Amino acid sequence: MARTAARHGAGSEFGGLFGLAAGVAMAVRRGRLARAVVDLAGVAPGDRVVDVGCGPGTFLREAARRGAAATGIEPAPQMRRLAGRLTPARLRASVTVLDGTAERIPLEDGAATVAWAVSSVHHWTDVDQGLAELRRVLAPGGRLLLTERLARPGGWFRHHAASPQRAEELASRATAAGFAEVAVEQRALGRYHFVLVTGHPPATG
């Protein structure tokens, strides 16, 4: 029951007019970051991408443009509807958005070759369970990317961001969840700075 309540809370955060405005703003502002994440993930035709906390689907559409089949996991109905509306007809066969959370990804084991969560880990109810789910749905040798805005002391976004220490902690948890060659780095896109945690399931499964 507690998990269900938490899940509904995650979805309701982006409900109503606020959710619509937030979703449109994300769709407009995240194009450059989407291209960067897709490049970093090395998305290519034939990849099966999972985006946890996909919001309005900006990253899904970018992956689909590269020839991937892209599935978004999103608890907020408003965001799921917006993702559908913003996806052009030519990409709709390659983009799917499902109701779910990091802790409950409605996909089969090994369903994805690439999985990422962009600015969504701070919303997860149970980080370890979320990482375990990502480990489950990633095929052996797949690629994991977790990004968060870089927190700055006193910054406006510090509650929706990650410090370098928090990124290192997340990397340690990813290793404990079974990911190999986990690495942490900081990157910048103009004035936007973010931390990146990468890893992959062992090639042997």
N, C-alpha and C positions, 0 to 999 in steps of 0.2 A: 504493500500500500504506500509506503514512504517513497519508493522509487517512482511509482505512478504519479504521485503528487509532484515530485521534483520534475518529472518529465513534462507534465502539463505546465508547470511554471516556466520551463525553458521555452515552450512554444508560445505561451501567452505574453512573454516579454516583447514580442514583435507583432502584437495584434492591433487591430483598429487602424486609425489614421496614422498613428505614430509608426506602426509597423510598415505601412505602405510608404510613408515618407523615408523611413530608414532604408527600406529595400531599394527604392529608386535611387537614393543617394549612393548606396553601395554599388549598384549596377553602373552608375555614371562614373564613379571615382576609381573603381578597381581594375579598369581595363589594363593599365600598365603593369600592375602587380600580377594580374592573371597571366599575362604573357610571360612575365619573369618566372613565375612558379611553374608554368608548363614547360618553359625552357629548362629550368633546373631539374625537373623530373624526367627530362628526355622523352616526353610523350611523342609517340610515333604511331602510324597506322597499325591497327591490330591490338593496341593497348586497350585494357579494360580498366578505366579509372573510377575510383570511388572518392567522392568529396564529402567529408563529414562536416555537417553544418554548412551546407552549400549556399544558404541564403537565396538571393535572387538568381543564382545560376551562372554568374559571370565566368567562373573558372570552368564550369562544365562546358559552356559554349566554346570557350577557347580550346579546350581539349578536343571537342568534337571537330573543330576546324582543322585540327592536326590529324584527323582520321581515326580518333579513338572512340570507343563506346564509353560514354560517361554517365555515371549514376550518382545522383546527389542524395544524401541522407539529411533530412531536415524536419525538426519537430513542429515548426511554426506553419500552420495552414496558410497564413497570409504570404509567407515567403515561397511556399510551394506553388501557390497560384501565380505569383508574380514571375517565378522562374519559367513556368509554362507559357505565360503570355509574352515574355520577352525573348523566347527562343524562336528564331525564324523557321519557317516551314522546311527549309532545306536541311536544317539540323535536327529536326524533331525525331527522326528515326534513330538518331545516335545519342539522344539525351533523355534520361529517365530521372524522375525525382520521386523518392519514396519517403513515407512517414517513418521516422526512426530517430534514434539518438546514437551517440558514440557508444553508449553502454548496451545498445540493442540495435545492431545493424542487421536488417532483414535480408541478408544475402547468404549464399552457401559458402562453405569452406573453400578457400582458394579461388574465389570468384574474381579477384582483381589482380592486375599486374602492377598497378600504381595506386597508392592511397595517400590522400593528404587532408589536413585540417588547417585551414587558414583563418587565423584570428577567432578560433572557436574553442580551443582547449580550455580557456578560462571560463567557459560556460558549462563544462562537463561536470556532472554530479560526482562521478567516480573515475578519476584519471586512470587508475590501474585497470579497472574493468574496460575502459575505453581502449586502452593500449592492447589488452588481451583480445578484444574484438577485432581490432585492426590486424593483429598478428594472425588471427583465425582466417580473415577474409583475404589476406594477401597470399598469393601463390608463392612457392619457394623461389627465391631470387627476385621477388618483387621489390618495389621501391616505396619507401615511406618518407613523407615530408610533413613536418609540423612547423608552422610559422606563427609568430605572435609579434605585435608591435613591440619595439624595444622600450621598456619603461625608463623614464627619466625622473630623477628625484623632483617631487613637487609638480610633475607634469599632469595635465588634465586627464590623460588616458591611463594613469598608473593602475587603475583597477581593471582595465581591459588591455593589459599589456604584460610583458614578462621581463624581469631583470635578467642580467647574465647569470646570476646565481640560480634563478628559477629555471632558466633554460638548461643549466647543467643538471639540476634535479630531475627535470623531465627526461633528459637523456639517460640518466641512471635508471629511471623507471622503465624506459623503453628497453634498455639492456636486460633488466630483470624480467621483462615480459617476453624475452626470447629473440629480440632483434639483434642483428650482428653489425659490426663496424659502425656503431652509432657515433655520429659526429655533431658538433655544435659550432656554429659560426654566426657572425653578424654581417648583415648586408645593408645596403642603402640604395634606394631609388629616389634620386633627388633629395628632398628633405625628409622623406619617409625612411626610417631606420627600423629594421626588424631582425629578430633572432630566428635562426633556422636550425631545426634538429632533423637529421637524416639517418636512415638505417635501412636494413632489409632483412627479411627472414632468411635463414640459412638456405643455400641452394638445394640442400638435400631434404628440406621440409622439416 
